[in-house]
Amino acid sequence: AMYTLEKDNFPAKQVQALVQRFPLLITCLVVVLVLLVVVGSRPLRETTSLLPFLAAVFIVVRLYGFGASIIAALLSALAWAYFVVEPRYSFNIDTGSFLRLMFFFGIAIPFSYL
């Protein structure tokens, strides 16, 4: 028997309802997924790039708007500073890393208004 895709069986509406029901949870999951990619990828981890985290903010702003994107930006900055920047597992960051964080917020926050 051939499988047919019927609209009633397709879970898109259920997924959409789940995404809309739990904005903070989905925001945190997006940031955690990006963090896992960055920590698991040696080139991304060694360059201490904030661009993947900026992508997380962009995804969240498309899903939920301004408020959630600000939360995503703050979570991204904390995750980046703690897990990616040397020395890892501390919030001790040097001046260059601090300036990168300011540049990150300089892009993420205005983009959240769009």
N, C-alpha and C positions, 0 to 999 in steps of 0.2 A: 504494500500500500504506500502510496506517495504522501509525504507529509506536506500539508498546506499551512501557510501562516495566516491565521485568522486574527482579526483585530481583537476579538474578545480574549484570546489566549495569550496575546503578546503582553509582557509585563511592564511595558513602558509607562502606563498610567500608574501602576503600583510604585515603580521606582520614582516617578515624578512626585507622587504624594509623599513618599518617604523623605525625599530631598527637601521638600517644602516644610515638612513637619519638624525636622531636626536641624535647623540652620547652624547652631553652634557646634553640634557633633560633626556635621559634614565639613564645616570650616576647619576644625581640628584635624579631621582625617585627611583633608587635602594637604595641610601643612606637614603632617606626619609622613604621608606618602612621599612628598618632595624631600623631606629630611632623609628618609630611607634611601632614596635614589642618590642623593648627594653623598651620604656617608658610605654607601655601597659602591660608589664609583670613584675610583682612585683619582682620575684626572679632575673631576669636579671638587673632590675633597682637597686636593693639593693646591688648587688655584683659589680656594676659599671664595668661590663665586657666589654672589647673591642673586644672580639671574634666575636660577630655578625657583627661588623663593618669591621673586617678583612674579613669576608665572603663576604661583599659587595664589597670590593676591589678585591677579587678573581673573583667574577662574572664579574665585569667591565673589569678586565684584559683579561678575556676570550673573552669578546664581542668586545673590542676596542683596547686593547694593552696598551703600557706604558703610554702615555700621559694622557689618560682618567683615568687610575688607580691612577696616582699621584693626579689628581683632586679629585677622590673618597676618597683617603686617607686623603687629606686636609679637605674636607667637613666632613668626618667621625670624624676626630679629633675635629673640631670645634663643630659639633653637640653633640658629647660625652661630651666635656668640658662644653658646655652651658646648655644642657638639662638633663644630667645624674649625673654629679659630684656635690656634695654638696659644697657650696651653689648653688642651681640651678638658672638658668637664669642670670648667670654671668660667666665671664671667670677667676675668682679667683680660682686657683687650688693649692693644697698643693704640697709639694715635692714628695710624693708618687704617686700622680696622674700624675705629670710631668714625673716622671721616667717611669710610665706605657705608657704614650704617646710616649716617646723616644723608648721604647721597641716595641711598635706598629709600628712606622715608621721603626725600624730596621728589622722588618719582612716584612712589606708591600712593601717597596721600592725595596729591592732585589728580592722579588717575582714578582714584576712588570716586571723585565727583562726576566723572563722565558717565 
